[in-house]
Amino acid sequence: MTREFIDFVKEHLHDDTSRLLLSAARYPSIDMAAAVQQIEGRRMCHEKWPSLESYDEFLYPPRLNREQSSSETTAEHKVDTIFKLCGDMASLSVADLTGGMGIDSIAFARRQQSSHQPELHVDYVERDPILCSLMEHNRNVLGLDNLAVHCGDSMEWLATHHHFDVIYIDPARRSASGQKVAAFEACEPNILQHIPLLRSRCRWLIIKASPMIDLGMAQQQLQEVAEIHIVSIKGECKEVLFVCGPHEDETVIHCIAKEPGGYYDIDFTCSQERAAEPCFCSTVGRYLYEPDAALMKGGPFNLICQWLGVEKLARNTHLYTSDHLVHPFCGRTFSVLQEIKLDRKAIAAAIPNGKAHVVTRNFPMEAVALQRKLGLAEGGDLFVIATSVGSRKTAFLCCHPSQYNHFLSVT
């Protein structure tokens, strides 16, 4: 991390990295592979870890570790969760057993720098010595004296230590062949084999799981699941967290959606969902609603009718409708322009420029295949939503509510 190296990275931040690698001979004093790694890391930083941008000496790990790392937004949610769980304790101890790039550990440790927070100590554990070396460097760059780095197998390390307020673990979700996996038993480490050790060493255990995990199965496999957190950002499910610890009541499911237009934290229990009576529409009203990815994963489909006074299109169609505008709504809201036949002639007449976004919900064809069948290109301001109303397969031409009057006059 010489001044020359730092300046080179900043100077070539927007260059073609493939060309930089090919031109390495022109810069004999620069480790070009390392420089490219830092350039690519800094490019990700602006969107994923914005608070690190001002630290010129921060070192980024290889691409796979960066891609698998938490974003700053999801890391902050975990920090908020920890402080809510632990209440007004004078001091907190947190062990991050699958450190990786270290964004979660950094977020935990940095929170102590804020005012009116308890004294907090973080243990970062990682078996990859290169990642540990980077973390040692970065904790010094960030001035995190309350963060300790440990290199080795996390379960072996934990067996020699006593007790923590919180243990956080994010098992690797890739098979030996590099394929993504979801089930706990397919991850590394297989935490199901280590639950007794993990629970004996902490008051609260937070497990990060694949967004594809089966919530019901996972809850059966784990012990004492007090809360499930489903976190989405900009309409995409990013994290599923299982919070295990002492509790007397039913598991609470939190659907956390962070969208450009707002922040939602919607909680419910499975018994509340079972008790809620859904309302089904006979016809689709002026507005259609598509719940956010966090709600789609959590599944409060009957409760949405109860909470918002909207009607469901069908029992297995997780779209809703109303004649009045529900605002704010956690998800996407569409104005219905017309019901439309799904053939090229009808589509061409309704969408002369041939551009629209196609959405399918409870429909026997994937969106990409339907878009191809209808001869539509991706883009524009219109939406073709193919779905089921009751047992009837149909489709609706829709737009954003703010554009309703414009498109109504056109159509």
Salt bridges, closest charged atoms under 4 A:
ASP7 OD1 - ARG3 NH2 3.23
ASP15 OD2 - HIS12 ND1 2.58
GLU40 OE1 - ARG63 NH2 3.45
GLU40 OE1 - ARG66 NH2 3.57
GLU47 OE2 - LYS234 NZ 3.22
GLU53 OE2 - HIS46 ND1 3.17
ASP56 OD2 - ARG3 NH2 3.94
ASP56 OD2 - LYS10 NZ 3.19
ASP56 OD1 - ARG42 NH1 3.82
GLU76 OE1 - ARG111 NH2 2.75
ASP80 OD1 - ARG111 NH2 2.89
ASP104 OD1 - LYS78 NZ 3.23
ASP123 OD1 - HIS121 NE2 3.43
ASP123 OD1 - HIS150 NE2 2.64
GLU136 OE1 - ARG139 NE 3.09
ASP170 OD1 - ARG173 NH1 2.62
ASP170 OD2 - LYS208 NZ 3.73
GLU188 OE2 - ARG127 NH1 3.45
GLU224 OE1 - ARG199 NH2 2.66
GLU227 OE1 - HIS229 NE2 2.67
GLU236 OE1 - LYS238 NZ 3.38
GLU239 OE1 - LYS78 NZ 2.74
GLU239 OE2 - LYS208 NZ 3.01
ASP265 OD1 - HIS254 ND1 3.23
GLU290 OE1 - ARG332 NE 2.71
GLU290 OE2 - ARG361 NH2 2.77
GLU339 OE2 - ARG392 NH1 2.51
ASP343 OD2 - LYS341 NZ 3.78
GLU378 OE2 - HIS357 ND1 2.48
